[in-house]
Amino acid sequence: MKKFFKFEELGTNYRKEFLGGFTTFLAMAYILAVNPFTLSLGDVADLPDALRMDYGAVFVATALAAAVGSLIMGIFANYPISLAPGLGLNAYFAYTVVLTQGHPWEYALAAVFISSVFFLLLTISGLREKLINAIPVELKLAVGAGIGLFITFIGLQNSKIIVDNSATLVHIGDLTNPSTLLAIFGIFITIILMVRGVHGGVFYGMIITAVVGMIFGVINTPSAVVSAVPSIEPTFGALFSALGNPGFYTQSMLVVVLTFLFVDFFDNAGTLVAVANQAGLMKENKLPRAGKALFADSIASMVGSIFGTSTTTSFIESSAGVAAGARTGFAAVVTAGFFLLSLFFFPLLEVVTSAVTTPALVVVGILMVSSLGKIDWTKFEVAVPAFLTIVAMPLTYSIATGIAVGFIFYPIVMIVKGRIKEINPIMYVFFVIFALYFVFLQ
């Protein structure tokens, strides 16, 4: 085992790897509650049951997708990086594709599956690197920051800290509402834990918020702690019925597939580089075994979509495990084991309400917008597409629209500025695709 994971070469041992894997699990565990709540649209009232995914089935799918993805990453790529359904993409899945556009959730799962297959083919062919390199770094950074603002807005909206207003569109909510007050308390607690550098601060923040909610009667006490694993039957394989339905093959769903593919492209690549660099695994500014790592991500998303969850991707929270000493894929295997164990604790999710999930969405949003500091705002031709990408996502309630706006404005402002030679020809292809998106799909 030590030889397989190269413990001696990487200067680690079982204790460090186990502690690192457990720390990563604690940092990621919030997704077990947030993902089912998001995909089942738990905060949306008066919604037809047909548009809601089964909460228990999504919980199982989330845990299994995280376990499978982490196992493949650990054993095949030997990286201390764990995977799970990603925030941002699950919000796009639920709030844009299903709630706003009105597509069945089975269609959304099918889109995740197809995008994962494309991602796998692009990885094997080597085209992935060409597409990523064609897109300017400022737009890549802007997409991440925009998603951060989007999921933060969703969190504040879910807990009614922010509410709609006929005159100004949005307004601060009723801060005397017990559930809203609990969410605000949770945000403060989680931020304090993060500032203090507590590993798994987001997870612990959710626990403390839930406990306080139960003490004051805002949240019902769970009926049990351990139970049989919920049935995954409501979501397992549901995407195949969509693939066999001619109504799935529309221009609108093509854009959904491309959005899943695009966002996972950069979310996953950025996380891999960041965590590998922190662990000292980068060699000559390149990521060793990059193909294997991206292969793990592709397979995890494919498997996750079959189980019944949104896109599975590498989690930046893996950096918490690296900080605790993890250096090899054994840590990811440990994390996978804890995700499998969590399947038996489903009753505890009864305490997960919008007040409990809001702190996680806000804090993760804060972490995602940190990329803003790397954008050169002094150059207006750079600032314009980056800014429009970022603000369009929360203001239009659509990740796809934000990406489209940025990719349309980028070649325009660069040509006007006289920097036409710096535009990769592939960007013109993106320009046409997204221009057509607005003409025919909006």
N, C-alpha and C positions, 0 to 999 in steps of 0.2 A: 504493500500500500504506500509506504513512504517513497519507494523508488518510483512507483507509477506517477505520483503527484509531485515528484522532485522536491521533497522536503529539504534535503540537505543542500541542494543547489540554490534554493530560494531562501534558505536560512529560517526555517520555520519548524513547528512540531505539532503534535496532535492537540495539545492544550490551546495553543494560539489559534489553530484553525477552527476548533470547536467553539471557542469563545467568539471568534470573528463571525462564524456562521450564525450563532445564536443572536449576536448583536444585530446582524443584518436582518434577521427575521423580526426582531422587535421593532426595528426601524421601518420595516415594510408591512407589518401586521395590520396596519390600519386599512389596507386595501381589501382585506377580507370583509370589512364592514362597509366601506365606502363604495366599492364596486357593485355589490348587490343592490344597495340603496339607490345608486345612480341608474343602473340599467333597468331596474324595476320602476323607475320614475316615482319613487316613494314619496316625494315631496309635492307631487302634482295631484290635486284633487279632481274628482269627477272625470276620470279618464277611463275609457272603455278597457275592460280587462284584456282584450285582444292586443292592445298596445303595450301592456305590461309584461315583462319577463318574470318568470317565477322566481321569487326571492331565494328560496332554499336551493333551487337548482343552480342559480347563478353563483351562490356561495360555494357550492361544491365545485363548479366549473372553475371558479377563481382559484381555489386551493389546488386543484389538480393541474391547471395550466401553470401555476407558479412552481409546483413541484417538478413537473416534467421539464419545463424550461430550465430550471436551475440545475437539475440532474444532467441534462445534455450539455449545458455550459460548463459544468464542473468536470464531468468525465471526458467529454470530447474535446473541449477547448482548454481545459485546465486553467480557468480564470476564476477568481473569487468574486464573481459577479452573479447575482441572482435576478430572476425575471418574474414578472407578474403582469396582469392587465394594467396598462398605463393610464394614469390620470390625464385628462385632456382628450385623449382619443375616446375614452369611455363617455365623456361629456358630449363629444361630437356625435358619437353613436346614438346616445339617448335623446339629447335635447335638440339636435339639428336633424339627423336622419329620420328618427322615429317621430319625435314630438312636433317639430316644425314642418318638415317635408311630408310627414304622414306615411312614410314607408313602413311596412311590417318589420318587426324586429328580426324575423327570419331572413329578410332581404339584407339587413345590415350585417348579420352573421355571414351570409354568403359573400358579401363584399369584403369582409375581413379575410375570409378564406382565399378568395381570388387574389387579393393584394398580397397575401403571404406567399402564394404560389409564384406570383410575379417577382416578389422580392427574392425568393429562392433561386429562380432562374437568372435574375440579374446578378446575384452573388456568384453563381457558378460560372457565368459567362464573362464576368469581369466588367460588365457595363455599369455596375453600381458605382465604381470609382469615377468613371467618366461623367456620370450624371451629377454626382455630388460635387465634383471639381468644377463643373460648369456653373454652378450656382454660387454667387458671391457670398462671402462669409457673413456680411452684414445682414443679408436676408435670412440666412440660417439662424443667426442669433435673434433676429426680430421675430421669427416664427415661434421660437421657444418662449420669448418674453410675452408675446401676444397670448399664447395658450395659458401662461401663468395668470395674466389679468382676467382671462375668460373664466377659468375655473374658480378664481377668487370671487368674481362677480356672481357666479352660480351659487357659491357657498353663502355669501351675504344675502342673496335673494331667497335661498331655501329657508334660512333661519329668520327671514323677515326683518333683518337689520336694514335692508334696503327693500322698499316696496314701490309699486307703480304709482304714478301720479298723472292725472289727466292734463295738467298744465306744464309740468317739467319732465315728464316721462318717468323719472325716478325721484325718490324722496326717502329720507330716513324714516324707519318704521317706528312702531310703538315700543319704546324702550322700557315700558312698565310690564310688557307681556312676559310672563315667567320663562317661557321657552326661549324667547329672544335674549333675555337677561342671562340665561344659562349659556347660550352660545357666546355671548360677549365674555362671560367669565372664562369659558373654555379657551377663547382666543388669548386672553391675558395669561392664563396658566401655561398654555403650550408655548407661547413666545418666551416666557420666563425660563422654561425648561430648555428651550433651544439656545437662548442666550448663555445659559449656564453650561452649555456643552453636554447635556445629558443625552447619551446614546439612546435612540428610541424615544426621543422627546415627544414626537407626534403621537405615537402609540400611547405613551403614558398620559399625555394630555387628554386623549379620548377617554381613557379609563377614569381619570380623576373627574372629568366633566360628567361622565355617566353616573359615578358614585354620588357626586353632589346632587345631581338631578334626582336620583332615587331618594336621597335623604330628605329633600324638600318636596317630594311628591310630584315633581315635574315629569319624571319618567317612571314607568311601571317596573317593579322588581321582576327579574326573569323567573319563570316558573321552574326552571331546572338549570343545571350546570353542564351536565353531560347527557348526550342522547344518541340514538342511532343516527347514522349519516342520512341527511335528506335525500330524496330521490332526485336523480339528475335527468330522469326520463322526459320532463317537459321541454328541455332545451337540447338534449343530446341528439345530434344528427339533424336538427331542424333545418339547417341551412340547405340540405340536399333537396328538400321540397321546393325551396326557393329557386335553386339552380334548374329545376325541372319546369319552372313556371315561365312562359314566354313574357309575362308582364315584368319580370325582373330585368330584362335586357333593354334598358332605356338609356338615353343620354344622361339623365339625372343620376342613375346608379353608376354610370361610368365615372362621373365626377366624384362620387362617393368613394369608389375604388381607388381612384388616383389620389384622393386626399389621404386615405388611410395609408397608402403606399408612401406618399411623400413625407408625411409627418413621422412615420415609423423610421423612414430612411435616416433622418437627421437626429431624431430623438435617441435612437439606438446607437448610432455611430458616435454622437457626442458623449453619451454616457460611457461607452467602452473606452474611448480615449481618455476621458477625465479620470475614471477609476484606475485604469491601467497606469496612467502617469503618476497618480498618487501612490500606487503600490510599487513604483519603481520598475515596472515591467516593460516600459517602452524602450525600444532599441533604435538609436539614430533617428529619433522622432517618428518612428513607425511602429505600428502595432503588430507584434508577432502573432501568428495564427489568426489573423483578422478574418480570413475566410471561414474558419471553423466557428468563430464567435458569431458571425453573422448567420451562418447556417443554423446554429442553435436558436437564434431569435426567430428565424423563418419557420422552423419546425414547431417551435413553441406556439407561435401564432396560429398555425394551421391546426394543431391539436386543440388549442384553446377554443377556436371557433367551432370545432366539431363538438366539444363539450358544451359550449354555449356561453362564451364570453367575448368581449371586445379584444382588440389587439394586445397581444402579450409582448412586452419589450423589456430591455435591460433597465434596472432601477438604479438611479443615482444614489439611493439610500445604501447601496452596497459599499459606498465609501465609508460608512460607519463601521462596517465589519473590517475593512482594510485598516482603519484607524485603530481597531482593537487588536490587530496583528495578523489578519488573514492575508495570505499570499498565494494560495493555490486553489484549485477547483474543489478540494476537499471541503472547504468552507461552504461552497455553494451546495454541495451534497448534504451538509448538515442543515442548511436552511431549508432544503427540499424536504428533509425529514420532519421538520417542525411544521411545515405547511400541511403535510399529510396528517400529522397528529392533530392539527387544529380542526380537522373535519368532524371530530367527535364533540366539539364544543359549540355547536350551532346555537343552542338555546340562549347563549350569552348575547347573541346579536339582537335579542328582543329589546335591549336597552339602547340600541343604536337609532337615534332620531336625527333630524336635521341639525339640532343643536349640538349633537355630538360630532357630526361629520364636518360641520362648518370650520372648526379650528384647523383640521387637517387640510382642507382645501385652501384656506387663507395662507397657512404657513408654507405649503408646497408652492403656492403661487408666488410668495415672496422669494423663495429659492430659485424659481424659474426666471424671474425678471432680473436676476443678478447679471444676466448676460448683457444687459443694456450698457454696462460700463465698458464693454469691449467694442462698441460701435463708435466710429469716428463721426460724431455729431457736428464737427466743425466744417465738414464738406456737405454742402446742401444737397448735392445730387445723390449722396449716400443717405442723408437724413430723411429725405422725402419718402422713398419706398419703404424704408425701415419703419418710420413713424406711422405711415398709413397701414402697413401690415399689422402693427401692434394694436392701434386703436380700432381698426375695423372689426377685429375678432369679437371683443365684448360688445361693441356698439351695434353690430349686425347680428349678434348672437350666433356667429358661424365662423369656425376655423377656416373652412374652405374659402369663404368670401375674403377673409383677411389675406390669405395666401394669394388669391387671384388679384386683389388690388395691388399688392406689392410687386407681383411679377409683371403686371401691366405697366406700372409707372417706371420700373427700373430701366428698361431699355430706352424709354422716351427721354428721361432726364439725362441719361448718359450720352445719348446722341446729341441732344441740345448742348450739353457741356463740351462736346468735342472729344469725348472719350470712347468713340465708337469701336476703336481697335481693342478695347478692354472687354468688350461684350462677347461672351462665348456664343457661337452660333446656336447652341441648344437653347439659349435664353429666348431667341426669336420664336422657336417652336413653342415654348411655354407661353409666350406672349399671345400667340394665335389661339392656343388651346383655351386660355383663360378669358380672352376676348369673346370667343364663341360661347363660353360658359355664361357670360353676362347677357349675351344677345339671345340665347335660346333657352336658358334655364332659370333666369331670374324673373 
